[in-house]
Amino acid sequence: MKRQMLPPTFVPGFHDESAVHKMRYNKLGETDMVVSVLGLGAAAYSNIYASFSEDEAIITIREAIKKGVNYIDGGYWYGQGRAEEVIGKALEGIPRKAYYIASKVGRYELDRQKMFDFSAETSRKSIDRSLRSLKLEYLDLIQVHDVEFAPSLEHVMAATMPALEEAVRAGKARHVGVTGEPVCVLQQAVERSPVRVDTVLSYCRDTLIDDTLKQFLPFFQSRGVGVVHASATAMGLLTNAGPPAWHPAPDSMKSVCALASAYCKERGVELGRLAVHHSLSQRGPAVNVVSMASRELLRANLQLVHEGLSAREQAVLQEVRDRFLSKLPQKHWEGVQLEKHRASLARAASSQ
């Protein structure tokens, strides 16, 4: 079997070379980044899903990079800065060449009145704050976070994107991207942007229950845009533990996925593992961002990359698809969170 070529991020004497050889890497669009198929997501270091140990998270991040995971996706939104502070601690002493790191602007506080701000000035301040938290001189990628929540796409094009281009010219970032739930809005952002969009990040849209992203891949590929996919487990919906209370999926979807989860539990198989395997196996996205706050979870996901599912897990996966997931009444909840946000703002405005 031919060995995987070492990526540009490989650092002799630092990396576990045998592990790096086993990792799969893909070019991220027309950027110079060659990214691991498995990436690290900052949500795990923010209590969005569950509590975590900072010490264990730091050890996990360091081990992940050493084992060849070279893409880290962050942003202030995750823990209102805490996640990037944890990542910054983990990166101390690690060669800067050994990883790529992305951050985001636009989404900030838990208070809905202060949650989103796509202005140029706030974007500039956010980039500087992320660099301070991460203790870095530059980001490899700076992204507009959940672009669909902006007052309008025109506002993002006129204010946010030029601020990101300014950061690139100043050496604070190397590439520009956009993120969001509706993939059609990501396409519109690429089409309308006055600034070159190097990447898009789509989440929950190339999973066991939703393959919407596939419809848009030809467009992104035709533009040389790198595609990042996040949340293979559909924000916890496709796990044995089940989704968090705030999950936006309708009850009909949650009920079917709960049946799939129970079926997996009865057979001693983790539904989340099946979901991550599925997304890792899809063509198109260069990297799949997965939240991992423990070495146990990291090692389990690395094993999926290196070896895939066992025969038993493959059989259960097929059964879950046939018995449950194929019967889902719908495959996504697009727009639910946006409508809830706008309704909340409208109520607050009417009460003033």
N, C-alpha and C positions, 0 to 999 in steps of 0.2 A: 504494500500500500504506500502510495506517494505521500511524503510528509508535507504538512501545511507549511507554506513559506512564512518566515517570521515577519510580523508587521513592522512598520516604521517606529512604533512605540516600544519595541523590544530593547531592553537595556541589559547587556551582558553583566553578570555578577549580581543583578538585582532580581530579575525574573526567574521563575521556575521554568526553565527552558522546555522541559518535557511537557509541562502543562500548556504552555503557549503553543507548542506544536499541535496539541490536540484540540485547541480552540478553533472555531471557524471564524473567518474574518471576511468582511465585505467592504468594497469602496462605497463611501457615502456620497452618492450623486457625483457631481463634478468637483467636489472639494478634494483636498489632499488627504483627507482622513480615511483611514482603513480601520473600520470599527469591528469589535467583537460582536458576534451575533447575540450575545447576552450582555446587557448593560445594567448598570446600577441606578435605581430610582430613589430620589430623596424622600418620597412620601413615607418610607419606612422609618425615617428619623424625625418624625413630626407628630406622632400620636394621632394622625388622621384615622388610622385603622386600629391601632392597639398601642399600648405602652411599650417602651423598649429600654434596653440598657445602653447607655451611652458608651460605656467601656467595651461592651460586646460589639456594638455597631462599629466602633473605630477599628477594632481588631478585624472585623468582617470586611470592611472596606479595604484595609491594607492587604488582607489575604486575597481578596478578589483581584486586585491589581497585580499582585505577584503571580497569580495563576493565569493571567492573560485577559481578564476583563478590563477593557481600556476605555469604556465610555461611561461617564457619570452625568446624570441629568438632574439638575437642581433648580432652585428658584426661591425667592423670599417667601412665597405663599406657604411653603411646607414648614409649618411650625412658626410662621412669622419670623423667619431668620434663623431659627434654631438648627434646622437641618443643615444649612450651609456652614454654620459654625462647627457642627459635628464633623462634617466632611473636611473642613479646613484643618481641624485637629488631626484627622486621619492622614491627610496628605503631607503633613510635616515630615521632612526627611526623605520623602519619596521623590525620585528624579522627575522633574517636570515633563520630560519627554515621554514618560511611561504611561500617560493617560491623556484623554481628551475630556474636557469638562464643559458642560452647557449650563446656562442659567436663563432666567426669564424676567421680563418686565411686564407690568400691566395688572397683575393680580396680587393683592397684598393682605389686607386685614380681614378678620372674621366678621366685623361689623359691616353689614351690607352697604351702608352709606359710604364706607371707606374701602370697600373691597377692591374696586377697580379704578384705575387711573391710567389712561393711555397718553397723557400729555408728554411732551418732549422733555420738560424740566424734570418731572418725576421719574421718567425713564432714565435720564442721565444720573440722577441721584441713586436710583436703584442699582444701576450697574456698578457705581463706585462702592456702594454698600456691600454688594455681593463680593466684589474683589477684596474688600477689607475682611469680610467674614471668612472667605476661602484662603486668605493670606497669599493671594496670587497677583501677578502683574497683568495677566490677560486671560480672557476666556476663549475657548476654541469656538464657541457658538453662543450667540445671544438671541433669544427668541421672544416673540410677542406671545404672552400667555393667554390662552382661551380668547382668541381674537373675536369670536362671535359676541362677546359681552361688551364690546366697545360701543359707544354711542352710535357709530356708523363705521363701515369699512373705510369710507372716505376720510374720517378722522384719523384712523390708523395710518393711512397712506400719507396724509399731510403732516402728521405730528410724530407718531411713534417711529415709523420706518426711517425717516431722515435722522432721528436721534441715534438709531442703531447704526446707521451708515457712518455717522459722525464718530461713534465709538470705534468702529473698525479703522477709520482713518487715523484716529488717535492712538491706535495700537492696544486698545483695551479689549478688543475682541477680534476674531479672525473671520467669522462667518455670521450670516443672519438667517433666522428661521421664523416660522410661525407655528403655533399650536392651536388645537381646538377639537371640539367634538364633531361638528358637522363637516364632513370631508369636502362637501361642495363649497363651503366657505373658505377652506384652505385653498382650493383651486382658484376661487375668485381672488384671493389675496395674491397668489402667484401671478395671475393674469394682470392685475391692476397696479401692482406695486411699482413705484418709481425707482425702487432699490432692488437689486438682484436678490431674490429669495433662494438661498442655497439648500434649505431643508424644510420639511414639514414634519410635525409630530402629531400623529393621530392616535387616540386611545380608545380601547374597547371596540375597535372596528375591524379587527382581523382575528377573531376568536372562534371558539367552538360554536357560538350562537349567532355571530354577526360577521359577515364577510364583505361589508359595504366598501371597505378600502380597496378591494380588488378592482372595482369598477373604475377607480380613478388612477390606478397605477400607470396605465399607458400614458395618460396626460403628464404626470409627474416625471416619468422616464423620458418623455419627449422633450421636456424642458431641462433635463439634467439635474432635477431636484432630488436630493437624497431623502429617503423616507424612513422615519423612526416610528416604531409602533410601541405603545405602552399599554400596560394593564391587560395582559393575556387572560387574567382571571375575571375580567369585566368588573373591576373594583370590588372583588371579593364575592361576587355572585356565583362564580364557578369554583367554589371551595367547599370542603367539608364543614368548615366553621360557619359558612353562610355570610351574607353581606352585612355591612354595618347598618344601623337603624336608619341612617340618613340616605340610604341608597335610593336613587331616583327611578329604578325599574318599577313597572306596574306590578300589582299583586299577582296577576296571571303569570307573568314571567318568573317571579320569585317562587311561586308555588311549584312550577315545573322543575326549576333548578333545585329546589329543596328535595324533590323526589329523587332527582339524579344524585344529589349529595348523600341522601339516606342509602341509596342503592350502593354507592361506592363504600360507605362506611361498613355496611354489612359484609362486604367482600374484602375489607382491609386495604382499600385503595384510596389514595388522596385525589379527589376531583381536581384540586388546584394543580397537581402535578400533570394530570392529563391535559389540562388547559394550557399550561406553559409549554408542554411538549408540542401541542398543536401549533401554537403561534411560532415557536422556534423553527418549525418545519415548513412554514409558508415561504414562498418566493415573493420577492418584492421589497419588503422592509429590509434595510441593511442591518438594523439592530432592534432587538426587543428589550425594552426597559422593564426591569422587574425589581420590585422593592424587596430588599433582603437585609434584615437587621441582625441576623445570626449566622454563625458559621455553619450550623446544621442546615439551614435553608440554602445557603450559598453552595455547599457541597452537594446537596441534592440536585440543584439546578445545573451545576457543572457536570454532574453525572449524566443528566439528561442530554446535555450537549455532546458529551463524549460517547455515550453508549445508547441513549434512547430509552424507550420503555421496555420492560420485561414482556415476555409473551403473555403472562397473566394480565398485566396492565393493558396491553393492546386489545385483549379480548374484552375486558371491562369497558374500555373506551368505545369499542364498536357497539356494545350492548347499550351503553348510555346514550349514544347517538340515536340508535334505532328505537329504543323504548321511550325516551324522554325528550331529548333536545330536538328531534325531528318534528315533534308535536307542538313546539312553541307557537303561540298565536301571533307573535311578532318577534323581531330579532333585535330591537334597540329601543331606546327611550330618548331619541334625539329631540332636543328642544325643551324637555321637561324642566331641566335646571334653569335654563334661560327664562322661561315663562315664570317660574317661581321667583326668580330674582327680580324681574321687572314688576311683578305684582307686589312684591314686598316694598320696592321703592315707591310705587304708586300709592300704597297705603300710607307710607310714612309722609309722603308729600301732602296727601289730603288731610292728614291729621295736624299739620302745622298751621 
